[in-house]
Amino acid sequence: MTLDVMETIERHESVVRSYIRTFPKPFDRAQGVRIYDTDGNPYLDFFAGASVLNYGHNNPELKKVLLDYIESDRIVHSLDMASVARAEFLDAFNRYILEPRGMSYRVQFPGPTGTNAVEAALKIVRKVTERHKVLSFTNAFHGMTVGSLAVTGNAFKRRGAGFPLTYSESMPYDGYFGKDVDTIDYMDKLLADKGSGIDKPAAIITETVQGEGGLAACSMEWLKAVEDVCRKHDLLLVVDDIQTGNGRTGPYFSFEEAGISPDIVTVSKSISGYGLPLALTLVKPEHDIWEPGEHNGTFRGHNLAFATAKRALELYWSNDELQRETERKGQLIYSALQKIIDKYPAAGGEHRGRGMMRGIRFSADAEIAGTVSEVAFENGMIIETSGPEDDVLKLLPPLIISDEDLNIGLEIIDRAVGEALQRCSIS
Ligand SMILES: *Cc1c(COP(=O)(O)O)cnc(C)c1O
C-alpha cells in the first residue's frame, strides 16, 4: 500500500503548517521551473521557494557538484572547523561578489536560516553602539524568532511571540503616507528633536523591496537618504537582502544602484543555489568585534551548501549576464502586469516591486489576490500572495526561466485574474 501523503501529514504534523494549505497537492519531483505532483502533473513554479530557487530546482550543474562531493566522502558536518569547502566558498564570495564591487565585509555564518542572520545583525548593532533600540519600517519582515519579530510589522506574526516585543520602533516606509509625504523628513526630525520621545537607536534595518510585506519597493533616492540619516545621527545601517539579494532585483545586492555602503547585510534564501539552508551576516570589519564563540551554533555554515554556493557564484556571477537578463525579463514582466492591470480595471490593480520580484496589488478587494493564486494553481502554477491583507499577487519565478515559460506563466495569470473577478463577483 502506498502512503497517503496528504493524510499522513495532516495526521502527524502541527497545524502551524502553512503553504501546504495554499497548494494542497503531494509533490515529489522538481526540475528547473517546474515541480510535479505524485500523479506526474507539472506546476510552473512562480514562487521558487520564496526566492530560494533563483537558479531553478535541482540545477544540473549544482547537482553534479553535490553528488561528487558526497561520493568522495568529503566532510559534510564540521561545526565551524576549517574545511576546504568553507574556504572555497569564502574565496569565491570575495572573488565574484565583494571585490568587484569594492566591498569589504567579514562573513559571519550565524546559523542556517534567514532569521539567524538577522538575529546576529541585531546583536552586533547593539554590541557596537551599546544602545538598545532598532528602527524598522512599516510592513517590514525580518523573520520569526523574537528578535527579528520585534522589527517585523505584521500584527498576526508579532502576536505569535506571546510576550511584548521591545527595543524596536516602527517608522513609515517609503510611500507609506502616499507619494507626497517624505518619510525621511519625518524620521530625521524625530531623531533630531530632543522632545520627540524617541530614545537614540542603535541602527536602522530595512528591505529594499518588502518581500512579505506587500512588495512595496523603496526608491534608490529614499534608500540613500536612509543611509544619510544613519550617518547624520551616528546609527548603523542594516540592509536585509535575504529575499531581494542573490540577483532577485537584478544586481547581486539589491541596494547597489543606490551607491550605499550598509554596515551590515543579511543574505540567505538563494545563496546555496540548491535550496540547502545557508545564511550570511556580512559585517564591516570595524564592527566585527565578537569574542570567539560569543554567537555560536551547531549549523553555522553547512559544507554541502558551501559546495553548491561556490559553484553558483562561478556559474552566474563571474560576469553580468544574469543581471542583464534579470533586468530584461523584469521589464517583460512589468509590461505584462501593466497590461493585465489595464485589461481588468474593476480589480483596481496597482503594480508593485522591482526586477523579477513584482506583483499586482488588488485594491478593489483583498480576496482577489488569493483567488488568482487558487485559480492559477488549478491551472498548473504555483504563485503566492503577499502583504498584511494578502492583497498582493507576488511573482517570484526562478531567474533562469526562459522567455517561453515566462510568457506561459503570465498568460495563466492573465486568465486567472479574469476568472478570479468572476468568482469574487467583481466586474
Ligand atoms: C525569508 C526572509 C527572512 C527570514 O528567513 P528565514 O529563513 O525564513 O528565517 C528574513 N528577512 C527577509 C527579508 C526574508 O524574506
PDBQT file of the ligand as one rigid body, heavy atoms in Angstrom, charges set to zero:
ROOT
HETATM    1  C1  LIG A 501      12.632  34.999   4.350  1.00  0.00    +0.000 C 
HETATM    2  C2  LIG A 501      13.109  36.248   4.985  1.00  0.00    +0.000 A 
HETATM    3  C3  LIG A 501      13.660  36.281   6.281  1.00  0.00    +0.000 A 
HETATM    4  C4  LIG A 501      13.690  35.071   7.166  1.00  0.00    +0.000 C 
HETATM    5  O1  LIG A 501      14.342  33.988   6.621  1.00  0.00    +0.000 OA
HETATM    6  P1  LIG A 501      14.049  32.526   7.215  1.00  0.00    +0.000 P 
HETATM    7  O2  LIG A 501      14.996  31.643   6.501  1.00  0.00    +0.000 OA
HETATM    8  O3  LIG A 501      12.614  32.227   6.891  1.00  0.00    +0.000 OA
HETATM    9  O4  LIG A 501      14.279  32.609   8.674  1.00  0.00    +0.000 OA
HETATM   10  C5  LIG A 501      14.146  37.481   6.752  1.00  0.00    +0.000 A 
HETATM   11  N1  LIG A 501      14.095  38.606   6.020  1.00  0.00    +0.000 NA
HETATM   12  C6  LIG A 501      13.579  38.621   4.785  1.00  0.00    +0.000 A 
HETATM   13  C7  LIG A 501      13.573  39.886   4.002  1.00  0.00    +0.000 C 
HETATM   14  C8  LIG A 501      13.040  37.447   4.228  1.00  0.00    +0.000 A 
HETATM   15  O5  LIG A 501      12.491  37.466   3.012  1.00  0.00    +0.000 OA
ENDROOT
TORSDOF 0
